[in-house]
Amino acid sequence: MTSSNTLSDESINAPRPGGTAQFAGRTVSRIGYGAMQLGRLHDDRDAALAVLRRAIDFGVDHIDTAQFYGNGFVNGLLREAIRPEDDVMVVSKVGATPDPDGPIPLRLAQRPEELRASVEDNLISLGLEQIPVVNLRRTDSGPGVRATGDQVVDIDDQLAVMTAMRDEGKIGALGLGSVTLDGLRRAIPAGIVCVQNAYSLVTRDDEAVLELCRTENIAWVPFFPLGGAFPQMPKVTDEAAVLAAAASLGRTPAQVGLAWLLHHAPHVLLIPGTAGIEHLEENIAAGAITFDRAMLATLDAIPSRSAEVPLG
């Protein structure tokens, strides 16, 4: 018997995960897939490919990646797994580059010439002539490494090279990540289709950024959607109200956290990541969860705490 937390084979033909929303001029399923964790399957390529194919079978049609995920390994998986008839939109990011021997497996690459090189690297590893969406990952807000020295680059200088590559046809559309409200305001004239900031039920620092995205018809694609990516960050799944809601609905706390994001605003798209098929199915099944008014109000009342966790 299939648990209510996962999906049956018959549900492959069910409505698209989480419903649909607009993203870069396309109608997409609101639940996509973040491919970062596939790097954990470096020694089991078949298992990694199976996760990707299962996601596509369940209606996932936008997948988030980066050249620095597994030093090109993850992009290679996407190149192998995605077929033209799948009509899957690949979304990559620049602003860092692989550093396999470093204390963390990436280093910042924020200078304009580095952004261009990163786009070229993504094109090669993905086997594409154009990347549908490329996010410029800044270091202005949320958890993560902070830029210092020559890695402190004005957003206008970065946007100049990104829009040039869009004009050249290497990039289809531009997004931003880890950006402040002021940074987004400055970037909007360049034509921004999505923002990826750290955001969850328990870390809602960027509510004003989310609202500006709603006004400007920009997709909001939160990373760390359940918090807790670093020990100092609060976790959605630790909240008593989330645990109570999960028990009442017969769902997992993680599913409740993902479902809250979908209910919070219509322009929210999710890219939860996993390296396992069972967890993938649970994430996708979160798109079918509904809350009554009282439960949603209780979840909305959970206090927000800061997601600012600089790593250097």
Salt bridges, closest charged atoms under 4 A:
ASP9 OD1 - ARG54 NH2 2.87
ASP57 OD1 - ARG53 NH2 3.95
ASP61 OD2 - ARG16 NH2 2.59
ASP64 OD2 - LYS93 NZ 2.68
GLU80 OE1 - ARG45 NE 2.98
GLU85 OE2 - ARG83 NE 3.63
ASP86 OD2 - ARG53 NH1 2.77
ASP86 OD1 - ARG83 NH2 3.17
ASP87 OD2 - ARG26 NH2 3.69
GLU113 OE2 - ARG111 NE 2.73
GLU114 OE2 - ARG107 NH1 3.77
GLU114 OE2 - ARG111 NH2 3.43
GLU120 OE2 - LYS170 NZ 3.09
ASP140 OD2 - ARG138 NE 2.91
ASP150 OD2 - ARG111 NH1 3.00
ASP154 OD2 - ARG186 NH2 2.92
ASP156 OD2 - ARG186 NH2 2.96
GLU168 OE2 - ARG116 NH2 2.98
GLU207 OE2 - HIS264 NE2 2.64
GLU211 OE2 - ARG214 NH2 3.07
GLU239 OE2 - ARG305 NH2 2.62
GLU281 OE2 - ARG54 NE 3.13
GLU308 OE1 - ARG146 NH2 2.53
